[in-house]
Amino acid sequence: MVNISEDILTASHLTEDELKKEIALMLYSQRRLPFGKASFLAEMDQEAFRELLFVREISQYDVDDLHHDVETLKHLNRL
């Protein structure tokens, strides 16, 4: 997995686990990592990671998701 040097941990004032969570949250919020990969990087189960996203007020649903859902509903003749 990811190995983080003590210098980085000392400078950030974070534990290794905290820094991994912060990186995972940042990459997920920037849509650079999908949910499953971000929870894996954070070393959290998906339910715990979902709760962390909620606490940090990081959206799990955006405009692209909405457009995709609308297209799916149209394809299913439900819209």
C-alpha positions as CSV (number, residue, x, y, z in Angstrom):
1,M,0.0,0.0,0.0
2,V,1.1,3.6,0.5
3,N,4.2,4.3,2.6
4,I,4.4,7.8,4.1
5,S,7.6,9.1,5.6
6,E,7.8,10.3,9.2
7,D,8.9,13.7,7.9
8,I,5.6,14.2,6.1
9,L,3.6,13.0,9.0
10,T,5.5,15.3,11.4
11,A,5.1,18.3,9.1
12,S,1.3,17.6,8.5
13,H,0.6,16.9,12.2
14,L,-1.4,13.9,11.1
15,T,-1.1,10.2,11.8
16,E,-0.6,7.9,8.8
17,D,-4.2,6.8,9.0
18,E,-5.5,10.4,9.1
19,L,-3.3,11.4,6.2
20,K,-4.5,8.5,4.1
21,K,-8.1,9.5,4.8
22,E,-7.4,13.1,3.9
23,I,-5.8,12.1,0.6
24,A,-8.7,9.7,-0.2
25,L,-11.3,12.4,0.6
26,M,-9.5,15.0,-1.5
27,L,-9.2,12.6,-4.5
28,Y,-12.8,11.5,-4.2
29,S,-14.1,15.1,-4.0
30,Q,-12.1,16.0,-7.1
31,R,-13.6,13.0,-8.9
32,R,-10.1,11.6,-9.4
33,L,-10.9,8.3,-7.5
34,P,-14.1,6.4,-7.5
35,F,-15.9,5.6,-4.2
36,G,-14.6,2.1,-3.9
37,K,-11.0,3.0,-4.5
38,A,-11.1,6.0,-2.2
39,S,-12.5,3.9,0.6
40,F,-9.8,1.3,0.0
41,L,-7.1,4.1,0.1
42,A,-8.6,5.4,3.3
43,E,-8.5,1.8,4.7
44,M,-12.2,2.1,5.6
45,D,-15.1,-0.1,4.8
46,Q,-17.5,1.6,2.4
47,E,-20.2,2.4,5.0
48,A,-17.6,4.1,7.3
49,F,-16.2,6.0,4.3
50,R,-19.8,7.1,3.3
51,E,-20.3,8.4,6.9
52,L,-17.0,10.3,6.7
53,L,-18.2,11.9,3.4
54,F,-21.4,12.9,5.1
55,V,-19.7,14.4,8.1
56,R,-17.3,16.3,5.9
57,E,-20.3,17.4,3.7
58,I,-18.7,16.0,0.6
59,S,-21.4,15.2,-2.0
60,Q,-21.6,11.7,-3.3
61,Y,-24.0,12.8,-6.1
62,D,-23.2,15.5,-8.7
63,V,-24.6,16.9,-11.9
64,D,-23.0,14.2,-14.0
65,D,-24.7,11.5,-11.9
66,L,-28.0,13.3,-12.4
67,H,-27.6,13.4,-16.2
68,H,-26.7,9.7,-16.2
69,D,-29.7,8.9,-14.1
70,V,-32.0,10.9,-16.4
71,E,-30.6,9.1,-19.5
72,T,-31.2,5.8,-17.8
73,L,-34.8,6.7,-16.9
74,K,-35.4,7.8,-20.5
75,H,-34.0,4.5,-21.8
76,L,-36.3,2.6,-19.5
77,N,-39.2,4.7,-20.6
78,R,-39.8,6.0,-17.1
79,L,-39.4,9.6,-17.9
